[in-house]
Structure formats: C-alpha cells, structure tokens
Amino acid sequence: MRAVAYKIPQPIAAETSLIDVDLPMPEAHGHDLLVEIKAVSVNPVDVKVRAHSAPPADELKVLGWDAAGVVKAVGTDVTLFRPGDEVFYAGVISRPGSNAEFHLVDERIVGKKPKSLDFAAAAALPLTSITAYEALFDRLKVQDAIPGAARSILIIGGAGGVGSIAIQIARSLTDLTVIATASRPETQNWVKALGGHHVVDHSKPIAPEVAALGMGAPGFVFSTTNTGGHVGDIVEAIAPQGRFALIDDPKTLDIVPFKRKAISIHWELMFTRPLYGTPDMIEQHKLLNKISELVDNGKIRTTLTETVGPINAANLKKAHAMVESGRMKGKAVLAGF
C-alpha cells in the first residue's frame, strides 16, 4: 500500500523530510478496524514528532492521526462497526499513523463520520474535537460553576484548530460566554463567525482587554498556544478558584503565581486514554458520535479551511510548513491518493 513516512528528523524543507513509500497491508485483529483512508488532516503533533522523534535505525515512521475513511475489515472482538461504515477518528501516537492507504485503529476511539460532510471536511475534526471536548468537560469541568466568577471562558488561540472547535462546542453545549483571542483581522472575523461572543487581541496584554469587557473575571481559561507568553495575563484575568487548562508545551511553566488564587491547573492530551488503555477509553467513541450528531444538526461546522491536494509526500510537506508557520486559521486537509 502507498504511504508517506520519514527515516530521520529533519526540517520540513529538506528533500527527504517526508518520502513516498510502499508498505505491507496491515491486518485487523482484536478491537482493530482496518480503514481505507479517504482524507487526513495535519496537526501540530505531526510537526513536533517529525522534527524531533527518530524511528529505530533503518525503520520508517508513518505520521498522521486525523483521518476519515471506510471500514474494510474488522478484528474478532469488534462490536461497534462493520465493513462499509464511514468513520472518522484521531488514532493514537504510539501506533503507525494514518498517512497511508490503509490504517489500523481501535474501534473504541472511532466515531461515525458526519453524514452531512464529505471525507475531507470530516477529517478536519477528530483530534481537535476530542481535545476541546475533554478539556472543557473532563479537565475544566465547565458544567460546574466557579463561585463568584463570571460564567465565561477565555480561549487563547481561538482561530487555531482546537480553538476553532472549542468555541463551537462551548456555544452548542454550554451557557458560557465565550471570549476568544485572535490577532489579525481575518482570524478575528473567523472567531466571530464561529460564535465567539467577544474577541480580544493576544498580541497585546490580554488581561486588561478582558477586564475592559466589564463582565467580571472568567471562571475558566483554556490556552491552546503560546501559554508561556501569556501566563502573567492568565493569572491576572482568571477568577479566584478558577480552572485553567492548556495543551501546548511551554519550555517552562511557573505555576507558583496561581497559588494565591487557588487556581487548579489541568493539562489535556487527547492521546492519554488510548495510550494507556484507560477503562474509559470508549468515551472518545461516544464523544466523536456526539460531535457527528452536532454537525449533522447544524450546530457545529467543519474547521477545514485549506484542501492541499492528494495524500503524498510533496503535499504533506506543504501542509506541515503551513502548520509550522503558526498562522493557520482552522485546519489543512489532504484527500485521496
């Protein structure tokens, strides 16, 4: 089968940073589905792994986690899907990725593809949807109010992949007032179009902008990017006893300033459940089905903004470069081989 892989970590501009390869067809066993890949999306995790994680000597590493496709075969323990089903999912970082014609994935982290979307539009959603949903409801527990705090959430990086879907989930499933950050006119308009009640500019001090809204201190802050550069503003802006979640990887994170306000700090990694095979791993199947239903009911829209072309090394290199630029609005997708 055709696939895209790499042998050694290199800058994306290097000729062999990603290469077209031919690999054996995998076989489904246990809880695995064998999925024929129709479309994939590129996330920051793809870029980070490619740049820093070396596969064993003389071996190839296939990247790609977001995917949409058709079930071709199932393992003996599979009960949730059957061949012919259209699915979408984000996989797990410890297994070969979805940048291949066929891919194995555990059924318990797979959802039914939204019927109203084509494969490309669906592939933009899984990883960011799981991340945003888990951050909001499992880490921040936004369903539980903070005493005395404004019933609002500050989402830092509102125009990125995770921010774009977090705004929509918060608007669709909660009564929170959504304050999102964006710094350029086009990204500010995007955030507003997705449902953000208020937009503030993260290229300026965030806390004074939030205070100027006159709503009171938000009970929740969800930082999706450049957390290290915004810690001081987060401490200042958030309400006492508030909850703060982040997903990025700041080089250092001094949490001592949060102590005075008794802020709880939560890291979200959507790979944790499948990586450790947690007993509640099937929750990702359930939440993806919920996202699919919200899409089909017109409550959430795809965050696809750029279709790069078919799945091959040249186009994946373009998509990686787009993500590395740090100026992405929504998601970049590749479809077909």
C-alpha positions as CSV (number, residue, x, y, z in Angstrom):
1,M,0.0,0.0,0.0
2,R,1.1,3.6,-0.6
3,A,2.1,5.6,2.4
4,V,4.2,8.7,3.4
5,A,6.9,8.3,6.0
6,Y,10.3,9.5,7.2
7,K,13.6,8.0,8.4
8,I,15.3,10.7,10.4
9,P,14.0,14.0,11.9
10,Q,14.7,16.9,9.5
11,P,13.5,20.4,8.7
12,I,10.4,20.2,6.5
13,A,12.3,21.9,3.7
14,A,14.8,19.0,3.5
15,E,14.3,16.9,0.4
16,T,13.7,13.7,2.4
17,S,11.9,15.1,5.4
18,L,8.9,13.1,4.2
19,I,9.0,10.5,1.5
20,D,6.6,8.3,-0.5
21,V,6.9,4.6,0.3
22,D,5.2,1.3,-0.2
23,L,4.4,-0.8,2.8
24,P,2.7,-4.2,3.5
25,M,-1.0,-4.2,4.0
26,P,-1.9,-4.4,7.8
27,E,-4.4,-6.9,9.1
28,A,-7.1,-6.3,11.7
29,H,-7.1,-8.2,14.9
30,G,-8.9,-7.8,18.3
31,H,-10.6,-4.5,18.6
32,D,-9.0,-3.0,15.5
33,L,-10.6,-1.7,12.4
34,L,-8.8,-1.7,9.0
35,V,-9.8,1.6,7.5
36,E,-9.3,2.6,3.9
37,I,-8.2,6.2,4.3
38,K,-10.0,8.8,2.2
39,A,-8.7,12.0,3.9
40,V,-6.3,13.2,6.6
41,S,-5.6,16.4,8.4
42,V,-2.3,17.8,9.7
43,N,-1.9,18.9,13.3
44,P,0.9,20.4,15.4
45,V,1.7,17.0,16.8
46,D,2.6,15.8,13.3
47,V,5.1,18.6,13.0
48,K,6.6,18.0,16.5
49,V,7.0,14.3,16.0
50,R,8.6,14.6,12.6
51,A,11.0,17.3,13.8
52,H,12.1,15.5,17.0
53,S,11.3,11.8,17.1
54,A,13.7,9.4,15.3
55,P,12.4,6.0,14.4
56,P,14.7,3.0,15.1
57,A,17.6,2.7,12.8
58,D,16.7,1.7,9.2
59,E,13.0,1.9,10.0
60,L,10.3,4.1,8.6
61,K,7.8,6.2,10.7
62,V,4.4,7.0,9.3
63,L,2.7,10.1,10.7
64,G,-0.9,11.2,10.7
65,W,-3.6,11.0,13.3
66,D,-6.7,12.8,12.0
67,A,-8.4,10.6,9.4
68,A,-11.7,9.8,7.7
69,G,-12.4,6.7,5.7
70,V,-14.3,3.5,5.2
71,V,-14.0,0.3,7.3
72,K,-12.7,-2.5,5.1
73,A,-12.2,-5.3,7.7
74,V,-12.7,-5.8,11.5
75,G,-10.9,-7.7,14.2
76,T,-12.7,-10.6,16.0
77,D,-13.5,-8.5,19.1
78,V,-15.1,-5.6,17.2
79,T,-18.8,-4.8,18.0
80,L,-19.2,-1.2,17.2
81,F,-18.6,-1.2,13.4
82,R,-18.7,-3.4,10.3
83,P,-17.2,-3.2,6.9
84,G,-18.6,-0.4,4.8
85,D,-19.1,2.0,7.7
86,E,-17.8,5.5,7.1
87,V,-15.8,6.7,10.1
88,F,-13.6,9.5,11.5
89,Y,-11.0,9.4,14.3
90,A,-7.7,10.7,15.6
91,G,-5.8,7.4,16.4
92,V,-3.0,7.2,19.0
93,I,0.5,8.5,19.0
94,S,2.1,5.1,19.8
95,R,1.0,3.3,16.6
96,P,1.7,3.9,12.9
97,G,-0.2,6.9,11.6
98,S,-2.9,7.4,9.0
99,N,-0.8,8.8,6.2
100,A,-1.3,5.6,4.3
101,E,-3.9,3.9,2.1
102,F,-5.0,1.6,4.9
103,H,-4.7,2.1,8.6
104,L,-5.4,0.1,11.8
105,V,-7.3,1.8,14.7
106,D,-9.0,0.6,17.9
107,E,-12.8,0.8,17.4
108,R,-13.2,2.4,20.9
109,I,-11.7,5.7,19.7
110,V,-13.5,5.9,16.4
111,G,-16.8,7.7,15.6
112,K,-19.3,7.6,12.8
113,K,-18.5,10.2,10.2
114,P,-21.0,13.0,9.9
115,K,-23.4,12.2,7.1
116,S,-23.6,15.8,6.0
117,L,-19.8,16.1,5.4
118,D,-17.5,14.7,2.8
119,F,-14.4,12.9,3.9
120,A,-12.1,15.9,3.7
121,A,-14.4,18.1,5.8
122,A,-14.8,15.3,8.3
123,A,-11.0,14.7,8.6
124,A,-10.5,18.2,9.9
125,L,-12.5,17.5,13.1
126,P,-11.5,14.4,15.2
127,L,-8.3,15.3,17.1
128,T,-9.2,18.9,17.8
129,S,-12.8,17.9,18.8
130,I,-11.6,15.3,21.2
131,T,-9.0,17.7,22.7
132,A,-11.6,20.6,23.1
133,Y,-14.3,18.3,24.4
134,E,-12.1,16.6,27.0
135,A,-10.6,20.0,28.0
136,L,-14.0,21.6,28.5
137,F,-15.9,18.8,30.2
138,D,-13.3,16.4,31.7
139,R,-10.5,18.8,32.8
140,L,-12.1,22.2,33.3
141,K,-15.5,20.7,34.2
142,V,-17.2,23.8,32.9
143,Q,-20.5,22.3,33.8
144,D,-19.6,23.0,37.5
145,A,-19.7,26.8,38.2
146,I,-17.0,28.7,40.0
147,P,-18.4,30.6,43.0
148,G,-18.4,34.4,42.3
149,A,-16.8,34.0,38.8
150,A,-18.3,35.2,35.6
151,R,-20.0,32.4,33.7
152,S,-17.4,32.7,30.9
153,I,-14.4,31.1,29.3
154,L,-11.3,32.7,27.8
155,I,-10.0,30.7,24.9
156,I,-6.4,31.7,23.9
157,G,-5.7,30.9,20.3
158,G,-9.3,31.0,19.1
159,A,-8.6,30.7,15.4
160,G,-6.4,27.6,15.5
161,G,-7.6,24.1,15.0
162,V,-8.5,23.4,18.7
163,G,-9.7,26.9,19.4
164,S,-12.0,26.9,16.4
165,I,-13.9,23.8,17.6
166,A,-13.7,24.7,21.3
167,I,-15.6,27.9,20.5
168,Q,-18.3,25.9,18.7
169,I,-18.6,23.2,21.4
170,A,-18.8,25.8,24.2
171,R,-21.6,27.6,22.3
172,S,-23.5,24.5,21.5
173,L,-23.3,22.6,24.7
174,T,-22.9,25.2,27.5
175,D,-24.3,28.5,28.6
176,L,-20.8,30.1,28.8
177,T,-20.0,33.5,27.4
178,V,-17.0,32.8,25.0
179,I,-14.1,35.2,25.0
180,A,-11.6,34.2,22.3
181,T,-8.3,35.6,21.3
182,A,-7.1,36.4,17.7
183,S,-4.7,39.0,16.4
184,R,-5.3,39.5,12.7
185,P,-8.5,40.9,11.0
186,E,-9.1,37.6,9.2
187,T,-8.7,35.5,12.3
188,Q,-10.8,37.8,14.4
189,N,-13.6,37.6,11.8
190,W,-13.2,33.8,11.8
191,V,-13.6,33.6,15.5
192,K,-16.7,35.8,15.4
193,A,-18.2,33.7,12.7
194,L,-17.7,30.5,14.8
195,G,-19.7,32.0,17.6
196,G,-17.3,33.9,19.9
197,H,-19.2,36.5,21.9
198,H,-16.1,38.7,22.4
199,V,-12.7,38.7,20.6
200,V,-9.5,40.1,22.2
201,D,-6.1,40.6,20.6
202,H,-3.4,38.3,22.1
203,S,-0.7,40.4,20.5
204,K,-1.5,42.9,23.3
205,P,-1.8,42.3,27.1
206,I,-4.8,40.0,27.4
207,A,-5.9,40.7,31.0
208,P,-6.7,44.4,30.6
209,E,-8.7,43.6,27.4
210,V,-10.8,41.0,29.3
211,A,-11.3,43.4,32.2
212,A,-12.4,46.1,29.8
213,L,-15.3,43.9,28.7
214,G,-16.9,44.7,32.1
215,M,-18.1,41.1,32.7
216,G,-16.0,40.2,35.7
217,A,-13.3,37.6,35.8
218,P,-13.9,34.4,33.8
219,G,-14.0,31.2,35.8
220,F,-12.3,29.2,33.1
221,V,-9.3,29.7,30.8
222,F,-8.3,27.3,28.0
223,S,-4.9,28.1,26.4
224,T,-4.2,26.3,23.1
225,T,-1.0,28.1,22.1
226,N,2.0,30.2,23.4
227,T,0.9,29.6,27.0
228,G,4.4,30.5,28.3
229,G,4.0,34.0,26.8
230,H,0.6,34.5,28.4
231,V,0.9,33.1,31.9
232,G,1.0,36.5,33.6
233,D,-2.2,37.6,31.9
234,I,-3.9,34.3,32.7
235,V,-3.1,34.7,36.4
236,E,-4.4,38.3,36.3
237,A,-7.5,37.6,34.3
238,I,-8.9,34.4,35.8
239,A,-11.3,34.4,38.8
240,P,-10.2,33.1,42.2
241,Q,-10.7,29.3,42.5
242,G,-11.0,29.2,38.7
243,R,-9.8,26.4,36.5
244,F,-7.0,26.7,33.8
245,A,-6.3,24.1,31.1
246,L,-3.5,24.1,28.5
247,I,-2.5,21.8,25.6
248,D,0.8,23.1,24.4
249,D,4.4,22.5,25.6
250,P,5.9,25.7,27.2
251,K,9.6,25.2,27.8
252,T,8.9,26.2,31.4
253,L,5.7,26.9,33.3
254,D,5.9,28.6,36.7
255,I,2.7,27.7,38.5
256,V,3.5,29.4,41.8
257,P,1.7,32.6,40.8
258,F,-1.5,30.6,40.6
259,K,-1.4,29.7,44.2
260,R,-2.8,32.9,45.7
261,K,-6.0,32.5,43.7
262,A,-6.1,28.7,44.3
263,I,-6.3,28.0,40.6
264,S,-6.4,24.4,39.5
265,I,-4.2,23.6,36.5
266,H,-5.1,20.9,34.0
267,W,-3.1,19.5,31.1
268,E,-5.1,18.0,28.3
269,L,-3.7,15.3,26.0
270,M,-6.3,13.5,23.9
271,F,-3.9,10.6,23.3
272,T,-3.8,9.7,27.0
273,R,-6.9,7.4,27.1
274,P,-5.8,5.2,24.1
275,L,-2.1,5.4,25.0
276,Y,-2.7,3.9,28.4
277,G,-5.8,1.9,27.5
278,T,-7.8,3.5,30.3
279,P,-11.1,1.9,31.4
280,D,-13.0,4.9,30.0
281,M,-11.3,4.8,26.6
282,I,-14.6,4.3,24.8
283,E,-15.6,7.8,25.9
284,Q,-13.7,9.0,22.8
285,H,-16.0,6.9,20.6
286,K,-19.0,8.4,22.3
287,L,-17.9,12.0,22.1
288,L,-17.0,11.7,18.4
289,N,-20.5,10.4,17.8
290,K,-21.8,13.4,19.7
291,I,-19.7,15.7,17.5
292,S,-21.0,13.9,14.4
293,E,-24.6,14.5,15.6
294,L,-24.0,18.2,16.3
295,V,-22.5,18.6,12.8
296,D,-25.5,16.9,11.1
297,N,-27.9,19.0,13.2
298,G,-26.2,22.2,12.0
299,K,-24.8,23.1,15.5
300,I,-21.1,22.7,14.5
301,R,-19.4,23.2,11.2
302,T,-16.1,21.8,9.9
303,T,-13.0,23.8,10.6
304,L,-11.5,22.9,7.2
305,T,-10.0,26.0,5.6
306,E,-7.4,24.5,3.2
307,T,-7.5,21.4,1.0
308,V,-3.9,20.9,0.0
309,G,-4.4,18.1,-2.5
310,P,-4.0,14.3,-2.6
311,I,-2.1,12.4,0.1
312,N,1.6,12.3,-1.0
313,A,4.9,13.5,0.4
314,A,5.0,16.7,-1.6
315,N,1.6,17.8,-0.4
316,L,2.2,16.7,3.2
317,K,5.4,18.8,3.2
318,K,3.3,21.8,2.2
319,A,0.7,21.1,4.9
320,H,3.5,20.7,7.6
321,A,5.0,24.0,6.5
322,M,1.6,25.7,6.9
323,V,1.2,24.4,10.4
324,E,4.8,25.3,11.3
325,S,4.1,28.9,10.2
326,G,2.0,29.4,13.3
327,R,-0.5,31.4,11.2
328,M,-3.0,28.7,10.4
329,K,-6.7,29.5,10.5
330,G,-8.7,26.3,11.0
331,K,-7.3,23.1,9.5
332,A,-5.4,21.9,6.4
333,V,-6.6,18.6,4.8
334,L,-5.4,16.2,2.2
335,A,-7.8,13.9,0.4
336,G,-7.3,10.8,-1.9
337,F,-4.2,9.1,-3.2
